[in-house]
Structure formats: C-alpha cells, structure tokens
Amino acid sequence: MLMYSAGLRVGEVVKLKIEDIEVKRKLIRVRGGKGRKDRYTVLSEIALRTFREYVDKYKPEKWLFPGQRKDKHISTRTVQAIFEKARDKAGIKKDATVHSLRHSFATHLLESGVDLRYIQELLGHKSSKTTEIYTHVSTKNLSKIKSPLDLMGGEKHSE
C-alpha cells in the first residue's frame, strides 16, 4: 500500500523507520533514496489509517517493517515474494512486479492532472527525462482532450 500510495522504491520502503512517517504533515520522509538523496513524498489518508492500525497491532520499534531479527529491516526479496504471492492469489496474470506499483503511482498522478515536475519531485528523480519514461502517456484520456481551436469557439462550423 505504501509503495503505490507514495511512489516508493522497494529499497526505500524496507528502510522506513517509524519516525519517517510524519502523521501531522501527511508526509513520508525517504532517507538516502537512490543517489543517497533525502526527499518527502505524500502519505495518503487511507495509508495513514492503515499505518495507525498496523502500529497499534504490531508495535514496531525501530523499523516500520522489521525483519526476523529485530535490529534488521525486512529484505527487498521478502517484499517481492509477498507481492508475487498476493498477485497470484488475486488471479492477476499480467507480469506485474513491486516496481509496477511505483510506475502506476506516477502514471495515475499524471492522468489525474498533476504536473510532471511535482511527480518528478515525489519520485526523487534528478532528471525529468527519467520521470517521462515512467509516465508513458495513456491513451485512455486522449479522446477527452479538447483542441485549443474548440476551446476558442471554432467548433461552430463543421467544415
């Protein structure tokens, strides 16, 4: 849920600490992301409710997702295995991976009208070119786009 709702990489979600979830500001602090950069990304209302339930039930101490040893976090391979099992159980035949969640986050934000520069910031991309690769333009909404000519009233004539 956190990976999709915040656009996190698998290596970032496993290293989240309790204090990285900023409940009041509804932000997630990503420490040492790719390129060792820190950044903030969004914390959805739904993810926040689930986070609270999770913390109440499991009472993690240091790592949000602890591994088998309390001083270690869960491994990226464990997250991938959990995802694969859930995907298969849901009957999804598409070759989706945990990284697909990040890609979907970016694509869905773009489709809902969020500016590419904001998406770039949330994903922690240095270059906008990288973000553009993630956010391939979906043809889903192309037919809803109005031509600038139509917006100026040029639609009165059908010639």
N, CA and C atoms as a LAMMPS dump frame, in Angstrom:
ITEM: TIMESTEP
0
ITEM: NUMBER OF ATOMS
477
ITEM: BOX BOUNDS ff ff ff
-5.0000000000000000e+02 5.0000000000000000e+02
-5.0000000000000000e+02 5.0000000000000000e+02
-5.0000000000000000e+02 5.0000000000000000e+02
ITEM: ATOMS id mol type element x y z
1 1 1 N 0.825 -1.199 0
2 1 2 C 0 0 0
3 1 3 C 0.867 1.26 0
4 2 1 N 1.885 1.284 0.846
5 2 2 C 2.764 2.455 0.906
6 2 3 C 3.522 2.66 -0.399
7 3 1 N 3.948 1.573 -1.014
8 3 2 C 4.709 1.691 -2.257
9 3 3 C 3.862 2.359 -3.341
10 4 1 N 2.624 1.923 -3.5
11 4 2 C 1.757 2.511 -4.521
12 4 3 C 1.323 3.921 -4.128
13 5 1 N 0.895 4.106 -2.89
14 5 2 C 0.319 5.388 -2.489
15 5 3 C 1.348 6.512 -2.402
16 6 1 N 2.639 6.163 -2.324
17 6 2 C 3.675 7.186 -2.188
18 6 3 C 4.744 7.121 -3.274
19 7 1 N 4.654 6.137 -4.157
20 7 2 C 5.632 6.031 -5.23
21 7 3 C 7.001 5.582 -4.769
22 8 1 N 7.045 4.757 -3.738
23 8 2 C 8.325 4.336 -3.157
24 8 3 C 8.973 3.192 -3.932
25 9 1 N 10.293 3.182 -3.915
26 9 2 C 11.061 2.044 -4.427
27 9 3 C 11.055 0.977 -3.331
28 10 1 N 11.223 -0.281 -3.724
29 10 2 C 11.223 -1.372 -2.747
30 10 3 C 12.354 -1.173 -1.725
31 11 1 N 13.497 -0.693 -2.182
32 11 2 C 14.627 -0.446 -1.284
33 11 3 C 14.376 0.687 -0.299
34 12 1 N 13.441 1.56 -0.631
35 12 2 C 13.086 2.667 0.263
36 12 3 C 12.052 2.24 1.289
37 13 1 N 11.069 1.469 0.866
38 13 2 C 10.003 1.07 1.791
39 13 3 C 10.543 0.167 2.893
40 14 1 N 11.491 -0.708 2.569
41 14 2 C 12.015 -1.617 3.596
42 14 3 C 12.826 -0.868 4.657
43 15 1 N 13.384 0.284 4.301
44 15 2 C 14.234 1.049 5.232
45 15 3 C 13.48 2.135 5.999
46 16 1 N 12.157 2.161 5.854
47 16 2 C 11.382 3.172 6.582
48 16 3 C 11.412 2.9 8.082
49 17 1 N 11.592 3.975 8.826
50 17 2 C 11.527 3.913 10.285
51 17 3 C 10.225 4.573 10.718
52 18 1 N 9.793 4.26 11.925
53 18 2 C 8.544 4.82 12.446
54 18 3 C 8.548 6.34 12.334
55 19 1 N 9.669 6.975 12.696
56 19 2 C 9.721 8.442 12.69
57 19 3 C 9.728 9.047 11.286
58 20 1 N 9.865 8.227 10.262
59 20 2 C 9.812 8.725 8.877
60 20 3 C 8.389 9.012 8.423
61 21 1 N 7.423 8.527 9.178
62 21 2 C 6.02 8.779 8.851
63 21 3 C 5.586 10.02 9.631
64 22 1 N 5.419 11.127 8.921
65 22 2 C 5.039 12.392 9.552
66 22 3 C 3.521 12.543 9.473
67 23 1 N 2.89 12.066 10.527
68 23 2 C 1.434 11.97 10.581
69 23 3 C 0.763 13.333 10.425
70 24 1 N 1.212 14.341 11.147
71 24 2 C 0.553 15.652 11.116
72 24 3 C 0.654 16.317 9.75
73 25 1 N 1.805 16.201 9.107
74 25 2 C 2.002 16.827 7.795
75 25 3 C 1.562 15.92 6.642
76 26 1 N 1.223 14.665 6.958
77 26 2 C 0.833 13.656 5.966
78 26 3 C 1.915 13.505 4.895
79 27 1 N 3.14 13.298 5.389
80 27 2 C 4.295 13.112 4.52
81 27 3 C 5.108 11.913 4.966
82 28 1 N 5.842 11.352 4.031
83 28 2 C 6.785 10.28 4.331
84 28 3 C 8.175 10.803 3.978
85 29 1 N 9.068 10.708 4.934
86 29 2 C 10.443 11.125 4.667
87 29 3 C 11.223 9.906 4.179
88 30 1 N 11.778 10.041 2.992
89 30 2 C 12.597 8.982 2.414
90 30 3 C 14.049 9.392 2.639
91 31 1 N 14.74 8.589 3.448
92 31 2 C 16.148 8.897 3.755
93 31 3 C 17.054 8.075 2.855
94 32 1 N 18.016 8.762 2.275
95 32 2 C 19.014 8.058 1.466
96 32 3 C 18.414 7.245 0.34
97 33 1 N 17.517 7.859 -0.416
98 33 2 C 16.958 7.185 -1.591
99 33 3 C 18.045 6.99 -2.632
100 34 1 N 17.642 6.697 -3.849
101 34 2 C 18.611 6.486 -4.925
102 34 3 C 19.473 7.738 -5.06
103 35 1 N 20.769 7.546 -5.191
104 35 2 C 21.688 8.68 -5.232
105 35 3 C 21.91 9.275 -3.852
106 36 1 N 21.537 8.523 -2.822
107 36 2 C 21.665 8.927 -1.41
108 36 3 C 20.953 10.239 -1.091
109 37 1 N 19.89 10.518 -1.847
110 37 2 C 19.137 11.751 -1.642
111 37 3 C 17.984 11.522 -0.688
112 38 1 N 17.744 12.52 0.153
113 38 2 C 16.561 12.519 1.01
114 38 3 C 15.464 13.285 0.277
115 39 1 N 14.219 12.879 0.504
116 39 2 C 13.094 13.587 -0.089
117 39 3 C 11.846 13.306 0.742
118 40 1 N 10.806 14.036 0.435
119 40 2 C 9.498 13.785 1.029
120 40 3 C 8.546 13.353 -0.073
121 41 1 N 7.609 12.504 0.291
122 41 2 C 6.538 12.137 -0.614
123 41 3 C 5.24 12.107 0.182
124 42 1 N 4.146 11.931 -0.515
125 42 2 C 2.82 12.037 0.099
126 42 3 C 2.474 10.814 0.947
127 43 1 N 1.685 11.061 1.982
128 43 2 C 1.121 9.994 2.813
129 43 3 C -0.388 10.093 2.656
130 44 1 N -0.967 9.119 1.989
131 44 2 C -2.411 9.166 1.732
132 44 3 C -3.206 8.953 3.024
133 45 1 N -4.42 9.452 2.997
134 45 2 C -5.322 9.309 4.144
135 45 3 C -5.576 7.827 4.452
136 46 1 N -5.793 7.033 3.407
137 46 2 C -6.055 5.594 3.579
138 46 3 C -4.82 4.892 4.148
139 47 1 N -3.654 5.225 3.603
140 47 2 C -2.41 4.624 4.105
141 47 3 C -2.161 5.037 5.555
142 48 1 N -2.511 6.265 5.907
143 48 2 C -2.338 6.748 7.283
144 48 3 C -3.206 5.941 8.246
145 49 1 N -4.461 5.688 7.866
146 49 2 C -5.348 4.878 8.728
147 49 3 C -4.772 3.466 8.902
148 50 1 N -4.296 2.887 7.807
149 50 2 C -3.721 1.54 7.865
150 50 3 C -2.439 1.54 8.693
151 51 1 N -1.628 2.581 8.553
152 51 2 C -0.399 2.732 9.343
153 51 3 C -0.725 2.722 10.837
154 52 1 N -1.734 3.49 11.236
155 52 2 C -2.119 3.557 12.655
156 52 3 C -2.562 2.189 13.176
157 53 1 N -3.375 1.49 12.386
158 53 2 C -3.833 0.149 12.782
159 53 3 C -2.645 -0.807 12.895
160 54 1 N -1.75 -0.74 11.927
161 54 2 C -0.568 -1.596 11.889
162 54 3 C 0.321 -1.372 13.118
163 55 1 N 0.581 -0.103 13.433
164 55 2 C 1.433 0.229 14.587
165 55 3 C 0.773 -0.215 15.886
166 56 1 N -0.546 -0.017 16.013
167 56 2 C -1.273 -0.455 17.211
168 56 3 C -1.189 -1.968 17.387
169 57 1 N -1.314 -2.703 16.289
170 57 2 C -1.331 -4.163 16.36
171 57 3 C 0.063 -4.767 16.529
172 58 1 N 1.044 -4.312 15.734
173 58 2 C 2.362 -4.961 15.718
174 58 3 C 3.429 -4.253 16.547
175 59 1 N 3.202 -3.004 16.903
176 59 2 C 4.108 -2.225 17.743
177 59 3 C 5.579 -2.317 17.308
178 60 1 N 5.852 -1.954 16.048
179 60 2 C 7.253 -1.98 15.61
180 60 3 C 8.063 -0.957 16.408
181 61 1 N 9.33 -1.263 16.644
182 61 2 C 10.14 -0.377 17.469
183 61 3 C 11.011 0.565 16.641
184 62 1 N 11.897 0.026 15.843
185 62 2 C 12.796 0.867 15.053
186 62 3 C 12.334 0.932 13.601
187 63 1 N 12.312 -0.225 12.962
188 63 2 C 11.936 -0.313 11.552
189 63 3 C 10.427 -0.442 11.426
190 64 1 N 9.843 0.223 10.455
191 64 2 C 8.408 0.09 10.223
192 64 3 C 8.08 -1.355 9.866
193 65 1 N 8.967 -1.977 9.066
194 65 2 C 8.792 -3.379 8.692
195 65 3 C 10.026 -4.168 9.133
196 66 1 N 10.035 -4.619 10.4
197 66 2 C 11.211 -5.336 10.906
198 66 3 C 11.362 -6.715 10.26
199 67 1 N 12.608 -7.157 10.197
200 67 2 C 12.899 -8.485 9.673
201 67 3 C 12.778 -9.517 10.775
202 68 1 N 13.301 -10.7 10.525
203 68 2 C 13.23 -11.752 11.543
204 68 3 C 14.044 -11.38 12.774
205 69 1 N 15.18 -10.703 12.537
206 69 2 C 15.956 -10.154 13.664
207 69 3 C 15.482 -8.733 13.905
208 70 1 N 15.197 -8.408 15.165
209 70 2 C 14.618 -7.1 15.496
210 70 3 C 15.476 -5.914 15.063
211 71 1 N 16.797 -6.1 15
212 71 2 C 17.68 -4.993 14.646
213 71 3 C 17.809 -4.795 13.131
214 72 1 N 17.178 -5.662 12.355
215 72 2 C 17.239 -5.588 10.882
216 72 3 C 15.849 -5.333 10.316
217 73 1 N 15.821 -4.675 9.156
218 73 2 C 14.539 -4.476 8.473
219 73 3 C 14.267 -5.652 7.538
220 74 1 N 13.034 -5.745 7.085
221 74 2 C 12.624 -6.78 6.144
222 74 3 C 13.468 -6.641 4.867
223 75 1 N 13.685 -7.718 4.173
224 75 2 C 14.504 -7.658 2.954
225 75 3 C 13.654 -7.3 1.737
226 76 1 N 14.305 -6.753 0.732
227 76 2 C 13.594 -6.426 -0.51
228 76 3 C 13.049 -7.699 -1.147
229 77 1 N 13.789 -8.784 -1.046
230 77 2 C 13.336 -10.042 -1.635
231 77 3 C 12.067 -10.546 -0.945
232 78 1 N 11.954 -10.346 0.357
233 78 2 C 10.744 -10.738 1.086
234 78 3 C 9.544 -9.935 0.591
235 79 1 N 9.731 -8.623 0.393
236 79 2 C 8.648 -7.777 -0.124
237 79 3 C 8.238 -8.259 -1.513
238 80 1 N 9.212 -8.56 -2.349
239 80 2 C 8.912 -9.045 -3.699
240 80 3 C 8.126 -10.358 -3.646
241 81 1 N 8.529 -11.251 -2.754
242 81 2 C 7.841 -12.54 -2.619
243 81 3 C 6.397 -12.352 -2.126
244 82 1 N 6.19 -11.451 -1.179
245 82 2 C 4.848 -11.157 -0.669
246 82 3 C 3.982 -10.607 -1.796
247 83 1 N 4.549 -9.701 -2.579
248 83 2 C 3.82 -9.112 -3.7
249 83 3 C 3.43 -10.184 -4.722
250 84 1 N 4.391 -11.032 -5.074
251 84 2 C 4.138 -12.091 -6.063
252 84 3 C 3.032 -13.028 -5.589
253 85 1 N 3.065 -13.371 -4.315
254 85 2 C 2.053 -14.258 -3.748
255 85 3 C 0.672 -13.601 -3.792
256 86 1 N 0.615 -12.32 -3.437
257 86 2 C -0.661 -11.579 -3.46
258 86 3 C -1.175 -11.437 -4.891
259 87 1 N -0.275 -11.144 -5.821
260 87 2 C -0.651 -11.012 -7.239
261 87 3 C -1.251 -12.324 -7.754
262 88 1 N -0.586 -13.426 -7.445
263 88 2 C -1.057 -14.734 -7.899
264 88 3 C -2.388 -15.105 -7.244
265 89 1 N -2.504 -14.819 -5.944
266 89 2 C -3.739 -15.127 -5.208
267 89 3 C -4.921 -14.329 -5.761
268 90 1 N -4.629 -13.1 -6.231
269 90 2 C -5.674 -12.248 -6.798
270 90 3 C -6.024 -12.651 -8.229
271 91 1 N -5.266 -13.598 -8.781
272 91 2 C -5.544 -14.065 -10.136
273 91 3 C -5.079 -13.124 -11.23
274 92 1 N -4.138 -12.26 -10.905
275 92 2 C -3.608 -11.313 -11.891
276 92 3 C -2.585 -12.04 -12.753
277 93 1 N -2.855 -12.074 -14.039
278 93 2 C -1.982 -12.798 -14.968
279 93 3 C -0.867 -11.911 -15.529
280 94 1 N -1.073 -10.605 -15.486
281 94 2 C -0.097 -9.658 -16.008
282 94 3 C 1.224 -9.785 -15.243
283 95 1 N 2.331 -9.583 -15.945
284 95 2 C 3.652 -9.716 -15.334
285 95 3 C 3.994 -8.476 -14.505
286 96 1 N 3.244 -8.262 -13.437
287 96 2 C 3.443 -7.105 -12.569
288 96 3 C 4.491 -7.421 -11.504
289 97 1 N 5.272 -6.395 -11.154
290 97 2 C 6.277 -6.52 -10.1
291 97 3 C 6.023 -5.426 -9.057
292 98 1 N 6.766 -5.438 -7.969
293 98 2 C 6.6 -4.378 -6.974
294 98 3 C 6.919 -3.026 -7.605
295 99 1 N 7.83 -3 -8.56
296 99 2 C 8.174 -1.742 -9.231
297 99 3 C 6.999 -1.21 -10.057
298 100 1 N 6.107 -2.099 -10.481
299 100 2 C 4.905 -1.68 -11.214
300 100 3 C 4.05 -0.737 -10.366
301 101 1 N 4.108 -0.889 -9.044
302 101 2 C 3.341 -0.021 -8.145
303 101 3 C 3.834 1.42 -8.249
304 102 1 N 5.143 1.593 -8.302
305 102 2 C 5.752 2.923 -8.44
306 102 3 C 5.383 3.533 -9.792
307 103 1 N 5.468 2.714 -10.814
308 103 2 C 5.128 3.15 -12.166
309 103 3 C 3.655 3.57 -12.229
310 104 1 N 2.784 2.787 -11.615
311 104 2 C 1.354 3.098 -11.59
312 104 3 C 1.08 4.39 -10.825
313 105 1 N 1.77 4.597 -9.728
314 105 2 C 1.654 5.837 -8.949
315 105 3 C 1.898 7.043 -9.853
316 106 1 N 3.001 7.014 -10.586
317 106 2 C 3.361 8.128 -11.464
318 106 3 C 2.343 8.299 -12.589
319 107 1 N 1.965 7.206 -13.207
320 107 2 C 1.017 7.261 -14.32
321 107 3 C -0.335 7.785 -13.862
322 108 1 N -0.82 7.303 -12.725
323 108 2 C -2.126 7.739 -12.23
324 108 3 C -2.122 9.207 -11.809
325 109 1 N -1.009 9.677 -11.253
326 109 2 C -0.916 11.103 -10.926
327 109 3 C -0.967 11.941 -12.198
328 110 1 N -0.213 11.527 -13.204
329 110 2 C -0.193 12.256 -14.471
330 110 3 C -1.584 12.284 -15.095
331 111 1 N -2.27 11.147 -15.095
332 111 2 C -3.62 11.061 -15.67
333 111 3 C -4.63 11.917 -14.907
334 112 1 N -4.362 12.16 -13.624
335 112 2 C -5.292 12.983 -12.846
336 112 3 C -4.927 14.47 -12.906
337 113 1 N -3.92 14.811 -13.73
338 113 2 C -3.604 16.224 -13.969
339 113 3 C -2.47 16.799 -13.147
340 114 1 N -1.763 15.99 -12.38
341 114 2 C -0.641 16.505 -11.586
342 114 3 C 0.517 16.84 -12.528
343 115 1 N 1.117 17.99 -12.323
344 115 2 C 2.227 18.461 -13.146
345 115 3 C 3.414 17.508 -13.05
346 116 1 N 4.045 17.275 -14.187
347 116 2 C 5.177 16.354 -14.269
348 116 3 C 6.31 16.731 -13.307
349 117 1 N 6.496 18.023 -13.06
350 117 2 C 7.573 18.461 -12.143
351 117 3 C 7.302 18.014 -10.709
352 118 1 N 6.039 18.021 -10.301
353 118 2 C 5.699 17.534 -8.962
354 118 3 C 5.923 16.028 -8.868
355 119 1 N 5.543 15.325 -9.914
356 119 2 C 5.743 13.877 -9.931
357 119 3 C 7.229 13.557 -9.856
358 120 1 N 8.032 14.307 -10.595
359 120 2 C 9.491 14.143 -10.567
360 120 3 C 10.022 14.295 -9.145
361 121 1 N 9.539 15.297 -8.441
362 121 2 C 9.964 15.556 -7.063
363 121 3 C 9.541 14.416 -6.138
364 122 1 N 8.31 13.967 -6.26
365 122 2 C 7.805 12.886 -5.405
366 122 3 C 8.572 11.585 -5.63
367 123 1 N 8.943 11.326 -6.884
368 123 2 C 9.68 10.104 -7.204
369 123 3 C 11.166 10.215 -6.884
370 124 1 N 11.662 11.435 -6.695
371 124 2 C 13.072 11.633 -6.393
372 124 3 C 13.965 11.516 -7.614
373 125 1 N 13.436 11.89 -8.764
374 125 2 C 14.238 11.836 -9.991
375 125 3 C 15.043 13.117 -10.162
376 126 1 N 16.306 12.958 -10.5
377 126 2 C 17.16 14.103 -10.778
378 126 3 C 16.755 14.73 -12.111
379 127 1 N 16.46 13.89 -13.096
380 127 2 C 16.144 14.35 -14.438
381 127 3 C 14.671 14.141 -14.765
382 128 1 N 14.072 15.128 -15.427
383 128 2 C 12.67 14.993 -15.845
384 128 3 C 12.534 13.916 -16.916
385 129 1 N 13.612 13.634 -17.638
386 129 2 C 13.587 12.582 -18.673
387 129 3 C 13.264 11.225 -18.036
388 130 1 N 13.798 10.973 -16.862
389 130 2 C 13.526 9.721 -16.152
390 130 3 C 12.044 9.624 -15.807
391 131 1 N 11.476 10.723 -15.345
392 131 2 C 10.063 10.743 -14.976
393 131 3 C 9.192 10.5 -16.197
394 132 1 N 9.57 11.082 -17.327
395 132 2 C 8.79 10.917 -18.558
396 132 3 C 8.731 9.453 -18.987
397 133 1 N 9.781 8.706 -18.73
398 133 2 C 9.807 7.28 -19.069
399 133 3 C 8.767 6.529 -18.227
400 134 1 N 8.698 6.858 -16.935
401 134 2 C 7.744 6.209 -16.033
402 134 3 C 6.311 6.524 -16.425
403 135 1 N 6.097 7.715 -16.898
404 135 2 C 4.736 8.184 -17.111
405 135 3 C 4.384 8.185 -18.59
406 136 1 N 4.533 7.045 -19.226
407 136 2 C 4.116 6.931 -20.628
408 136 3 C 2.681 7.416 -20.727
409 137 1 N 2.403 8.17 -21.744
410 137 2 C 1.075 8.76 -21.858
411 137 3 C 0.053 7.681 -22.167
412 138 1 N -0.932 7.628 -21.338
413 138 2 C -2.009 6.665 -21.522
414 138 3 C -2.968 7.194 -22.582
415 139 1 N -3.416 6.321 -23.447
416 139 2 C -4.377 6.732 -24.476
417 139 3 C -5.792 6.766 -23.91
418 140 1 N -5.933 6.346 -22.659
419 140 2 C -7.238 6.279 -22.012
420 140 3 C -7.99 7.612 -22.064
421 141 1 N -7.284 8.706 -21.823
422 141 2 C -7.947 10.004 -21.72
423 141 3 C -7.732 10.905 -22.932
424 142 1 N -7.092 10.407 -23.974
425 142 2 C -6.808 11.249 -25.137
426 142 3 C -8.079 11.789 -25.783
427 143 1 N -9.132 10.986 -25.844
428 143 2 C -10.359 11.431 -26.502
429 143 3 C -11.07 12.532 -25.718
430 144 1 N -10.71 12.73 -24.466
431 144 2 C -11.344 13.764 -23.64
432 144 3 C -10.659 15.124 -23.784
433 145 1 N -9.498 15.146 -24.451
434 145 2 C -8.744 16.391 -24.61
435 145 3 C -9.415 17.255 -25.662
436 146 1 N -9.658 18.513 -25.307
437 146 2 C -10.259 19.465 -26.236
438 146 3 C -9.161 20.181 -26.997
439 147 1 N -9.338 20.311 -28.289
440 147 2 C -8.407 21.073 -29.121
441 147 3 C -8.484 22.537 -28.722
442 148 1 N -7.343 23.255 -28.765
443 148 2 C -7.384 24.697 -28.465
444 148 3 C -8.366 25.44 -29.375
445 149 1 N -8.522 24.983 -30.615
446 149 2 C -9.466 25.626 -31.542
447 149 3 C -10.895 25.5 -31.02
448 150 1 N -11.242 24.293 -30.522
449 150 2 C -12.578 24.093 -29.967
450 150 3 C -12.806 24.973 -28.742
451 151 1 N -11.769 25.162 -27.96
452 151 2 C -11.881 25.969 -26.747
453 151 3 C -12.102 27.445 -27.071
454 152 1 N -11.681 27.882 -28.286
455 152 2 C -11.85 29.256 -28.702
456 152 3 C -13.181 29.479 -29.415
457 153 1 N -13.967 28.443 -29.579
458 153 2 C -15.257 28.576 -30.223
459 153 3 C -15.242 28.194 -31.689
460 154 1 N -14.178 27.605 -32.152
461 154 2 C -14.063 27.211 -33.557
462 154 3 C -14.938 26.037 -33.926
463 155 1 N -15.671 25.49 -32.969
464 155 2 C -16.494 24.308 -33.223
465 155 3 C -17.848 24.665 -33.846
466 156 1 N -18.145 25.956 -34.028
467 156 2 C -19.439 26.37 -34.572
468 156 3 C -19.619 25.925 -36.02
469 157 1 N -18.526 25.871 -36.737
470 157 2 C -18.582 25.477 -38.151
471 157 3 C -18.082 24.057 -38.283
472 158 1 N -18.739 23.281 -39.068
473 158 2 C -18.349 21.872 -39.21
474 158 3 C -17.513 21.623 -40.454
475 159 1 N -16.989 22.681 -41.065
476 159 2 C -16.196 22.495 -42.288
477 159 3 C -14.854 21.936 -42.019
